[in-house]
Amino acid sequence: MAALVRATLADVAKLAGVSAKTVSRVYSSPELVSDDTRTRVREAAERLRFTPNVLARDLRLGGVTRTIGFVTAEFTNPFYIQVAAGIEQECSRRGYTMILASATDSTDRERDVIETLVAQRVQAILLVPLGGDYSYLDGERHLGTVIVAVDRPIQNLLADTVLLADADGGYQAASALVAHGHRRIGFVANPAAIHTTQERLKGYRQALAEAGVEDTARWERTSDDPERSLDDLVAELLDSDDPPTAIVGGNNRATVAAVRQLRRRGLELALIGFDDFEMADAFGISVIAHDPAELGRRAVELAFQRLEDPTGVPETAVIGVHYVPRGSGETAPPDAT
């Protein structure tokens, strides 16, 4: 079956008995058209299933579209899906549309995606930076495209940023375990080099240092090697000569890997994860929780603040985190007296 041809503005004008300019005015400035003419045009458009090409109109006028781009490495992690949900909610509330794009963990792909969004004249790009030099976006920033870094700071570019209180979360997790008598506390996460891992590790180290434990490297397992999975890192930690009595999962996937490895070995070590996740409550997993959707909503708010004031000082917003005890993090070490 041959594909139907989409009706054009000229088709609507012919059916309604008006000029093409009048049809255009019905959609761009309806207050300038009489009620009777508006009704005829809209009825004709409905019969023909005509939808105005707003994107083409805006670009033809040299403007921007009512769209916001969100670029992240991948969408298989529920965390980023929830961030995207928050972005979409706030965009919708403001009459905007979100364009979702994946950089698939490639800086080259990330740059291609960003350039495509710029070509589509999005008003802002909300970006989870993969790393590297983002100074190539400085020209676009001066031309009015707003850039907001989400979840991680951006390098070599002035941009508004929204982050989680990562260091505080790492500190809360390790402190809770210390309070239950643990001193040999492991930390597992990857990638190692990203801001979130480094900040959570910093908080973890601070809590242990305050408890008199300075040498934490023997219980830290992080890696940027794609060949070393989180399960491998947890297994390596548990099989070490001086295994921990408790573990901090540096992100949701690290926590799941820790649960999997502990169950395979029949171990019941104390465990606190960073990021809440589905079924964590059912399995009694204590976590450092936060609202990923709020991260997305706040990013959109920062974008619109920058659209209103392009010359202001870049702002960094921090979304708080809190400890949720469910049982796995509230057990004493097996050798406690």
C-alpha positions in Angstrom: 0.0 0.0 0.0 1.4 3.4 -1.0 2.1 5.8 1.9 -0.4 8.7 2.2 0.9 12.2 1.5 0.7 14.6 4.4 -1.6 17.6 3.8 0.1 20.9 3.3 -0.8 24.4 4.4 -1.9 25.1 0.8 -4.3 22.1 0.9 -6.0 23.5 4.1 -6.3 27.0 2.5 -8.0 25.5 -0.6 -10.5 23.5 1.4 -11.3 26.4 3.8 -11.5 28.9 0.9 -8.9 31.2 2.3 -5.3 32.2 1.5 -2.3 30.3 2.7 -1.3 33.4 4.6 -4.6 33.3 6.5 -4.0 29.7 7.5 -0.6 30.5 8.7 -1.9 33.4 10.7 -4.5 31.1 12.4 -1.7 29.1 13.9 0.8 31.9 14.6 -1.5 34.9 15.5 -5.0 33.6 15.9 -6.2 36.8 17.6 -5.8 38.5 14.2 -8.3 36.2 12.5 -12.1 36.3 12.8 -13.8 33.6 14.8 -15.6 32.3 11.7 -12.4 32.1 9.6 -10.6 30.4 12.5 -13.3 27.8 12.7 -13.3 27.1 9.0 -9.5 26.7 8.9 -9.4 24.4 11.9 -12.3 22.3 10.6 -10.5 21.9 7.2 -7.2 21.1 9.0 -9.0 18.4 11.1 -10.5 16.8 8.0 -7.1 16.7 6.3 -5.3 15.7 9.4 -3.0 18.7 9.0 -0.5 19.5 11.6 1.6 22.7 11.3 5.3 22.2 11.1 6.3 24.4 14.0 10.0 23.4 13.8 10.3 24.5 10.1 8.5 27.7 10.9 10.8 28.6 13.8 14.0 27.8 11.9 12.8 29.7 8.8 12.4 32.7 11.0 15.9 32.2 12.3 14.7 31.4 15.8 15.0 28.5 18.2 12.6 25.7 19.0 10.7 25.1 22.2 12.8 22.1 22.9 15.4 21.1 25.5 18.0 18.4 24.8 19.1 15.9 27.4 22.3 13.9 26.6 23.6 11.1 28.7 25.9 8.1 28.2 23.2 5.4 28.3 19.6 4.7 29.3 19.9 1.2 30.8 20.6 2.7 34.2 17.3 3.4 36.0 19.0 6.5 37.6 19.2 8.4 34.3 15.7 7.3 33.3 14.4 9.0 36.5 16.5 12.1 35.8 15.0 12.2 32.3 11.5 11.9 33.8 12.1 15.0 36.0 13.4 16.9 33.0 10.3 15.9 30.9 7.9 16.9 33.7 9.4 20.4 34.1 9.7 20.9 30.3 6.1 19.9 29.9 5.0 22.2 32.7 6.6 25.1 30.8 5.2 24.1 27.4 8.5 22.7 26.1 9.5 19.3 24.7 12.5 17.2 25.8 14.7 15.5 23.2 16.5 12.5 24.7 19.8 11.4 23.2 22.4 8.8 24.2 26.2 9.3 23.8 26.8 5.5 24.3 29.9 6.1 26.5 31.8 7.7 23.6 33.1 11.3 23.6 33.1 11.3 19.8 29.4 10.2 19.8 28.6 12.7 22.5 30.0 15.6 20.4 28.0 14.4 17.3 24.8 14.3 19.4 25.4 17.7 20.8 26.1 19.2 17.4 22.9 17.6 16.0 20.9 19.2 18.8 22.5 22.6 18.2 21.6 22.2 14.5 18.0 21.6 15.6 18.1 24.9 17.5 17.3 23.5 20.9 17.2 26.3 23.5 19.3 24.4 26.0 21.3 21.2 26.3 21.3 19.4 29.6 24.4 17.2 29.6 25.8 14.4 31.8 29.5 15.0 30.8 31.6 12.0 29.8 34.8 14.0 30.4 37.3 15.8 28.3 37.5 19.3 27.0 34.2 21.1 26.4 35.6 24.4 25.3 34.3 23.7 21.8 30.9 24.6 23.1 31.9 28.1 24.2 31.0 29.7 20.9 27.5 28.1 21.0 27.1 29.4 24.6 27.9 32.9 23.4 25.3 32.5 20.6 22.6 31.7 23.2 22.5 27.9 23.5 22.3 27.2 27.3 24.5 24.4 28.6 23.7 22.8 32.0 25.9 20.1 33.4 24.0 17.3 35.2 25.3 15.0 37.9 28.9 15.9 37.0 30.8 19.2 36.5 31.9 20.1 33.0 35.5 20.9 32.1 36.7 24.0 30.4 33.3 25.6 30.0 31.4 28.1 32.0 28.1 26.4 32.7 25.4 26.0 35.4 25.6 22.7 37.2 23.3 20.5 39.3 24.9 17.8 41.4 24.1 15.4 44.2 25.7 15.8 47.6 28.0 12.9 46.7 30.7 13.4 49.3 28.1 13.8 52.0 26.5 10.5 50.9 29.7 8.6 51.1 30.3 10.1 54.5 26.9 9.2 55.7 27.2 5.6 54.5 30.6 5.0 56.1 29.7 6.8 59.3 26.6 4.6 59.7 28.7 1.5 59.4 31.3 2.9 61.8 28.6 3.6 64.3 27.7 -0.1 64.3 31.3 -1.1 65.1 32.8 -1.6 61.6 36.3 -0.4 60.8 37.2 -2.7 57.8 34.7 -1.1 55.4 35.0 -1.7 51.6 34.1 0.7 48.9 33.2 -0.5 45.4 32.3 1.6 42.3 33.1 2.3 38.7 34.0 4.1 36.6 36.8 5.3 39.0 37.6 8.6 37.4 34.2 10.2 37.3 33.2 13.0 39.7 30.5 11.0 41.5 32.8 8.1 42.4 35.6 10.4 43.5 33.4 12.5 45.7 31.7 9.5 47.3 35.1 8.0 47.9 36.2 11.2 49.5 33.3 11.2 52.0 33.9 7.5 52.8 37.6 8.2 53.5 36.8 11.2 55.7 34.4 9.1 57.9 36.9 6.4 58.3 39.7 8.9 59.0 37.6 10.4 61.8 37.2 6.8 63.2 41.0 6.4 63.2 41.3 4.4 60.0 43.7 6.0 57.6 44.8 3.2 55.3 41.6 2.5 53.3 43.2 1.7 50.0 43.2 -2.1 50.8 39.4 -2.1 50.9 38.8 0.2 47.9 37.9 -1.3 44.6 37.3 1.1 41.7 38.3 0.8 38.0 38.1 2.4 34.6 38.9 -0.9 32.9 35.8 -2.1 31.0 37.1 -5.6 31.3 36.8 -5.5 35.1 33.1 -5.7 36.0 31.6 -4.6 39.3 31.1 -8.3 40.2 34.8 -8.8 39.6 35.7 -5.9 41.9 33.4 -7.2 44.7 34.7 -10.8 44.3 38.3 -9.5 44.5 37.5 -7.6 47.6 35.8 -10.5 49.3 38.6 -12.9 48.4 41.4 -10.6 49.6 43.7 -11.5 52.5 42.0 -8.8 54.7 38.4 -8.8 53.6 36.0 -6.1 55.0 33.2 -6.7 57.4 31.0 -4.2 55.6 30.7 -2.7 52.1 29.6 0.7 50.7 28.2 0.3 47.2 29.3 3.5 45.4 26.3 3.4 43.0 23.2 1.3 42.4 24.9 -1.2 40.2 27.8 -1.6 42.6 25.2 -2.4 45.4 23.5 -5.0 43.2 26.8 -6.6 42.4 27.7 -6.7 46.1 24.3 -8.4 46.9 24.9 -10.9 44.2 28.4 -11.8 45.3 27.5 -12.0 49.0 24.6 -14.4 48.3 26.7 -16.6 46.1 29.1 -17.0 49.1 26.5 -17.2 51.7 27.9 -14.2 53.5 25.9 -11.6 55.5 28.2 -8.6 55.6 26.8 -5.2 56.4 26.0 -3.3 53.2 24.9 0.3 52.4 24.4 1.4 48.8 24.4 4.8 47.2 21.2 5.3 45.1 17.9 3.7 45.9 16.7 1.1 43.5 13.8 -1.2 42.7 13.4 -4.0 45.2 16.0 -2.6 47.6 13.3 -2.2 50.2 12.0 -5.7 49.7 15.5 -7.1 50.2 16.1 -4.9 53.2 19.0 -3.0 51.6 20.0 0.2 53.4 20.8 3.0 51.0 21.8 6.6 50.6 18.7 7.9 48.9 17.9 11.0 46.8 15.4 12.1 44.2 16.8 11.7 40.7 13.8 13.4 39.2 14.5 16.5 41.3 18.0 16.5 39.7 16.3 16.8 36.3 13.7 19.3 37.4 16.4 21.6 38.9 18.5 21.3 35.7 15.6 22.7 33.7 15.1 25.5 36.2 18.7 26.5 35.9 18.4 26.4 32.1 15.5 28.8 32.2 17.2 31.1 34.7 20.1 31.3 32.2 17.8 32.0 29.3 16.4 34.9 31.2 19.8 36.1 32.4 22.6 35.1 29.9 25.3 37.2 31.6 24.9 36.0 35.2 27.4 34.1 37.2 27.1 30.3 36.7 25.3 28.6 39.5 25.9 25.2 41.1 22.9 23.6 42.7 23.3 20.6 45.0 20.5 18.1 45.7 20.7 16.6 49.2 20.9 12.9 50.0 19.8 11.0 53.1 20.3 7.7 54.8 17.5 5.1 54.7 18.1 2.2 57.2 16.5 -1.0 56.2 18.5 -3.6 58.0 21.5 -4.5 55.8 23.6 -1.6 57.2 22.6 -1.9 60.8 24.4 -5.1 61.7 27.6 -5.3 63.8 30.8 -7.0 62.6 30.8 -10.8 63.1 33.8 -10.5 65.5 32.2 -7.8 67.6 32.2 -8.6 71.4 
